[in-house]
Amino acid sequence: MSFPEKDLLHCPSKDAIEAHFMSCVKEADALKHKSQVINEMQKKDHKQLWMGLQNVVSTWSSQEIETTQRVKQDRFDQFWAINRKLMEYPAEENGFRYIPFRIYQTTTERPFIQKLFRPVAADGQLHTLGDLLKEVCPSALAPEDGEKKNQVMIHGIEPMLETPLQWLSEHLSYPDNFLHISIIPQPTD
């Protein structure tokens, strides 16, 4: 079977994947911290972030499982030691400057929606996932008197719409530091 060129983007090399990943991390940091965090890092920190993500095991055997889990934990710790800096913000700011997010919908031609959205309202109230959807993708929400037509999924779970967006960004962002939100039709079964 050949590579499904029509369905997936075929990356020319591991270097291209690394460059794309770092580009996304830099974009997320520009939204969250005006690029201050990533610009203060050294090249070795960028490399550590990338190396910490890579899967070091391609085959499994019963004797390798314990070693593999330890190596994966070491790799995650290597990643998190650097990524932690990208998840911090000064206490007086109550959150990131903007939330890096992308909303994916199965029912539209657009690959994703991405706009500037602050985690804190002008009155100091924390914005929620529901606030984001109301402003950016209102069709994803059920009408107040209507039936729910969509599920809002992050990492395969459906968080409550009342969940603060800052919390979601800190705890459910993907390694590229974006919050990837999928809007899928409500199952009918």
Secondary structure by P-SEA (a helix, b strand, c coil): cccccccbbbbccaaaaaaaaaaaaaaaaaacccccccccccaaaaaaaaaaaccccccccccaaaaaaaaaaaaaaaaaacccccccccccccccccccbbbbbcccccccccccccccccccccccaaaaaacccccccccccccccbbbbcccccccccccaaaaaaccccccccbbbbbbccccc
